[in-house]
Amino acid sequence: MKTLVRHRDEGEATWFLNSLVTSKVTAEETAGTYGISEHLLTAASDPPPHVHTDEEEAFYLLEGEVRLEVDGVVAHCRPGSFALVPRGAVHRFSILTDTARMLVIASSPTPAPGGGVQRFFVAAGEPASDRVLPEASAPDPVALTNVAAAHGIAIITPA
């Protein structure tokens, strides 16, 4: 492993679920121990309830306000809030302000199927042509569920 410095608008940029995701460090760059990405989000970016089967996911809120729900427990997060979601926990979040910016940290993503959540963002998204939010559009739920499953993520659908 070597020293790495990436500034706010540096790193691979991806449009994913109506958000801008910028990779800050990948599992490949940390010998498989973790990955960090910065997410610029709006309410159009709210993910469906889901579970990571092979990695923990943590959130550190930089800007905005977010409602985080983990296994039915709700937390109102503000800038400076940190949340750790254990593998196997059903979780989702909702953006409560016009935009929010947060770091997403995934633990040990290398053993996770398909490289875990960081590789999922890239596989389900598209390269960002500019570092702005994409035009909002509805994702294909079947395609999203299939790509998620290939990366160790189960999307929970209503019964």
Residue, then its C-alpha position, 0 to 999 in steps of 0.5 A: m500500500k502507498t500514500l494516497v491523497r485525493h481532494r474533494d473533486e478527485g477520484e473516479a466519478t459515477w452517476f448512481l441512482n440520481s447521485l454523484v459518487t466519487s471514489k476516494v479510495t478503493a479496496e484495490e488501493t487498501a489491500g482489500t481492507y476498505g473502500i470510501s466514496e463520497h456521495l452527493l445526494t438528493a431525495a431522488s437518490d433515496p435507496p430502497p431497503h437493502v442488506h449487505t451480506d458480506e460487508e459492513e457499511a458506514f456513513y459519515l454525514l458532511e452536509g445536509e440532513v438524512r433519516l437513516e433506518v436500520d432494522g426498524v430503528v430510525a436516526h436523524c443524522r446531521p453534519g458530523s453524524f456517523a453511523l455503522v450498519p452491520r452486515g445483514a442489517v436491513h437499512r435505507f436512508s432518506i435525504l431530508t434537505d435539498t442535497a446531502r453529502m456523505l462519505v460511505i465506507a465499506s469494510s473488507p469489500t474484496p471478499a464480497p461478491g463482485g467486489g462489494v458495494q463500491r463496485f456495485f455503484v460503478a456497475a449499476g451507474e454510469p461514468a459521470s461526464d461532469r461532477v454535478l448531479p445527474e438528471a433524475s430518472a427512475p431506475d429499472p428495479v429488476a436490473l438494479t436488483n440483479v446487479a445488486a445481487a451480483h455484488g452481495i446486496a439484497i434489495i428488499t421488496p415489499a411483500 
